[in-house]
Amino acid sequence: MATQKLYRKVHEGLTTLAGLKATKIVLTRLECNTTEDNAGVDECELRIWADNPYTIKQDNVMFKKYRNTIAGTLLAGLIAGGTIAPSNALADATPTVLGKTIGEWSEKWWQWAYSIPTPSNPMLDTSGAYCDVGQRGPMWFLAGYFIGDGTPVVRDCTVPRGKYILFPIANATWIQTRQDQEVNPQYTETDYRRLANEFLPPSVGGDIEASLDGNPIIFNPKTPIIQSQSPVFTATFPTDNVFSAFGYLASDLTGYPIVSDGWWVVLPPLAPGEHVLHFRAGQSQNMTYHLRVENP
């Protein structure tokens, strides 16, 4: 299949994906090394801009390289598998999971992560020993590595059966700390949102990926990668908090406005047994979870 034909077919498939309800999708780039019909494709690069009910009309970019495949297989995977680019979602936008938007779940995730003292904080865990700390309710939280530098981290984690799983591929917050309130009292929610976005790791850009049991998550319409900002919220920080090393007391942080930005994935409950989750974001995150989902 020639590249031009592949481009057209992929675009048609993207615009008719069930559940996406796209009003506009533009496949802005699809390049393959080989353009002969039915010939082997060593590498393709895909770039998508999407404007759908879940976006805030912002350029969405995802680059993904597909190696050692053929054009027909790539086409089938894109259309039948339901490829979509990461969406940008407002805190009050759909979709919802268990009654909350992804932005609202990101608020709960940060409140969980920031509430745990440093010695047992899952964001600083290098083995998975603390993956169950503070877990409650139907959504199970998994963490990346706090201020990661791309060094591979491998964790083992046992997850109760029936739990949804939320994790960030890359995320950041702006906390309007006591010191910030004194220095910049004029800051508003608009500033919080701008700064949260600016604090996302600069090396990430569109270079993000995630897979479950070897299958790319971006190909699964049931588990899209969504860029979302949270509502404005507050959190309770312990004395030995993750910012203690930077000189912040709990009283500098607790109760002050926070906004989160990041790329998130929600997994529906996994089948009992062993699973491997991997996600990477530029030079920031390189995380592998060996998950064991318990039988009842």
C-alpha positions in Angstrom: 0.0 0.0 0.0 1.5 3.3 -1.0 2.1 5.9 1.7 -0.5 8.3 0.1 -3.1 5.6 0.2 -2.1 4.6 3.7 -2.4 8.2 4.8 -5.9 8.5 3.4 -7.1 5.2 4.9 -5.7 6.0 8.4 -7.4 9.4 8.3 -10.7 7.8 7.4 -10.3 5.3 10.2 -9.5 8.0 12.7 -12.5 10.1 11.9 -14.9 7.2 12.3 -13.6 5.7 15.6 -16.5 4.6 17.8 -16.7 6.8 20.9 -14.3 9.5 19.8 -17.1 11.7 18.4 -14.5 13.8 16.6 -15.5 17.0 14.9 -12.1 17.4 13.3 -9.1 15.2 13.1 -6.1 16.1 10.9 -3.4 13.6 10.3 -0.6 16.1 9.8 2.2 13.6 9.3 2.6 10.0 8.3 6.0 9.1 6.9 7.3 5.6 6.0 10.6 4.6 4.6 9.1 2.4 2.0 6.2 3.4 -0.3 5.8 0.3 -2.5 2.4 -1.5 -2.4 2.4 -4.3 0.3 6.1 -3.8 0.9 7.8 -4.0 4.3 7.8 -0.8 6.3 10.8 -0.4 8.5 9.6 2.8 10.3 6.6 5.1 10.2 6.1 8.3 12.0 2.5 9.5 12.9 1.4 12.9 14.0 -2.2 13.8 14.8 -4.0 17.0 15.6 -7.5 16.4 17.1 -10.3 18.7 17.9 -13.1 16.8 19.7 -15.5 17.3 22.6 -12.7 16.3 25.1 -10.2 18.9 23.9 -9.5 22.5 24.7 -8.6 23.2 21.0 -4.9 22.9 21.6 -2.4 21.3 19.4 -2.1 17.6 20.3 1.1 15.9 19.2 2.1 12.3 19.5 5.0 10.8 17.7 5.2 7.1 17.6 7.6 4.9 15.6 6.5 1.5 14.3 9.3 -0.8 13.5 9.6 -4.1 11.7 6.0 -4.2 10.4 4.3 -3.9 7.1 2.0 -1.2 5.9 -1.1 -3.4 5.9 -0.4 -4.5 9.5 0.1 -0.8 10.5 -3.1 0.2 8.9 -5.1 -2.6 10.5 -3.6 -1.7 13.9 -4.5 1.9 13.5 -8.1 1.4 12.5 -9.1 -1.8 14.2 -7.1 -1.0 17.3 -8.6 2.5 17.6 -5.6 4.8 17.6 -6.2 8.2 19.1 -3.8 10.9 20.0 -3.6 12.2 23.6 -6.5 14.5 24.3 -6.4 17.7 26.3 -9.3 17.6 28.8 -10.7 20.3 31.0 -11.5 19.4 34.6 -15.3 19.6 33.9 -15.1 17.9 30.5 -16.1 14.3 29.6 -15.2 11.5 29.8 -15.9 10.4 33.3 -14.7 7.3 35.2 -16.5 6.2 38.3 -18.3 9.5 38.4 -15.2 11.8 38.1 -13.4 13.4 35.2 -9.7 12.6 34.6 -8.9 16.1 36.0 -10.9 15.4 39.1 -9.1 12.0 39.5 -5.8 13.8 39.1 -6.7 16.0 42.1 -7.3 12.8 44.2 -4.1 11.3 43.0 -2.0 14.3 44.1 -3.8 14.5 47.4 -2.9 10.9 48.0 0.7 11.3 46.8 1.4 14.5 48.7 -0.1 13.2 52.0 2.4 10.4 52.4 5.7 11.0 54.3 9.0 10.7 52.4 10.2 7.3 53.9 7.1 5.4 52.5 6.1 7.7 49.7 5.3 5.6 46.5 6.8 8.4 44.3 10.2 7.8 45.9 9.9 4.0 46.0 12.4 2.0 43.9 11.0 -1.5 44.5 7.2 -1.2 44.8 7.3 -2.0 48.5 5.0 1.0 49.2 2.6 0.7 46.3 -0.3 -0.1 48.7 0.2 2.8 51.1 -2.8 5.1 51.5 -4.9 3.2 48.9 -8.6 3.3 49.3 -11.7 3.2 47.2 -12.4 1.8 43.7 -9.4 3.5 42.0 -5.9 2.3 42.6 -3.1 4.9 42.2 0.3 4.1 40.6 3.1 6.7 40.7 6.0 7.6 38.5 9.3 8.7 40.1 9.4 12.1 41.8 11.5 14.5 39.7 12.6 11.6 37.6 15.6 11.8 35.2 14.7 8.9 32.9 16.6 6.3 34.9 14.7 3.0 34.6 12.7 2.1 37.7 11.1 -1.3 38.2 8.4 -1.9 40.8 6.4 -4.9 41.9 2.9 -4.2 43.0 -0.1 -6.4 44.1 -3.5 -4.9 43.1 -6.8 -6.1 44.5 -9.1 -7.6 41.9 -11.8 -5.2 40.6 -9.8 -2.0 41.0 -9.5 0.6 38.3 -5.9 1.9 37.9 -4.9 5.5 37.4 -1.3 6.6 36.6 0.4 9.6 35.1 2.9 9.2 32.3 4.2 12.6 33.2 2.7 15.2 35.5 3.4 18.3 37.5 1.8 20.8 39.9 1.9 24.5 40.7 1.5 25.1 44.4 0.8 28.6 45.4 2.8 28.2 48.6 2.9 30.6 51.5 6.0 32.1 50.1 4.4 32.5 46.6 1.4 34.2 48.2 3.7 36.7 49.8 5.8 37.4 46.7 3.1 37.1 44.0 -0.3 37.7 45.7 -1.7 38.9 42.4 -1.6 35.3 40.9 -4.9 33.9 39.8 -6.1 30.6 38.7 -5.0 31.4 35.1 -1.5 31.8 36.4 -1.6 28.6 38.3 -2.7 26.7 35.2 0.0 28.3 33.1 2.7 27.6 35.6 1.6 24.0 36.1 1.9 23.4 32.4 5.3 25.1 32.3 6.5 22.8 35.1 5.9 19.7 33.0 9.3 18.2 32.2 10.5 20.2 29.2 12.1 17.1 27.6 8.7 15.3 27.3 7.0 17.2 24.4 5.1 14.5 22.5 7.7 11.9 23.4 5.4 9.7 25.6 4.5 6.1 25.4 2.8 3.4 27.5 2.1 -0.3 27.1 0.3 -3.0 29.0 1.5 -6.6 28.5 3.4 -5.4 25.4 0.4 -3.7 23.8 0.6 0.0 23.2 -2.0 1.8 25.3 -2.4 4.6 22.7 -4.0 1.9 20.4 -6.8 1.2 22.8 -9.8 3.5 22.8 -10.8 2.2 26.2 -7.6 3.5 27.7 -6.6 6.7 25.9 -3.7 8.9 27.1 -5.3 12.1 28.2 -3.6 15.4 29.0 -5.7 17.1 31.7 -5.6 19.8 34.2 -7.2 19.5 37.6 -9.6 21.8 39.4 -7.9 24.1 41.9 -7.5 22.1 45.1 -5.6 21.9 48.3 -3.7 19.0 50.0 -2.4 18.1 53.4 1.3 17.7 53.6 3.1 15.7 56.4 6.1 17.1 58.3 8.4 14.9 56.3 7.0 15.8 52.9 8.5 15.3 49.5 9.5 19.0 49.4 11.2 19.0 52.7 14.6 18.6 51.0 13.9 21.9 49.3 13.2 23.7 52.6 9.4 23.6 52.6 7.6 23.1 55.8 4.2 21.4 55.9 2.7 24.8 56.9 4.1 26.3 53.7 2.1 23.9 51.6 -1.0 22.6 53.4 -4.2 24.5 52.4 -2.6 26.5 49.6 -4.0 26.4 46.0 -2.7 23.7 43.7 -3.3 23.0 40.0 -2.0 19.8 38.3 -1.2 19.2 34.6 -0.1 16.0 33.0 -0.8 13.0 30.8 -2.9 10.4 32.5 -4.2 6.9 31.8 -7.1 5.0 33.5 -7.0 1.2 33.2 -10.3 -0.7 33.7 -10.0 -3.6 36.2 -7.4 -6.1 35.0 -7.9 -9.9 34.9 -6.4 -11.8 37.8 -2.8 -12.8 37.3 0.4 -11.2 36.2 0.7 -8.0 34.1 3.5 -5.8 32.9 2.9 -2.0 32.7 5.5 0.2 31.2 5.5 4.0 30.6 8.1 6.5 29.5 8.2 10.2 29.1 11.2 11.9 27.4 14.1 12.1 29.8 11.7 12.3 32.8 10.1 8.8 33.4 11.0 5.3 32.5 8.8 3.1 34.7 8.0 -0.6 34.7 5.4 -2.2 37.0 5.1 -5.9 37.4 1.5 -6.1 38.6 -0.1 -9.0 40.2 -3.9 -8.8 40.3 -5.3 -10.9 43.2 -8.0 -13.5 42.9 -10.9 -13.0 45.3 
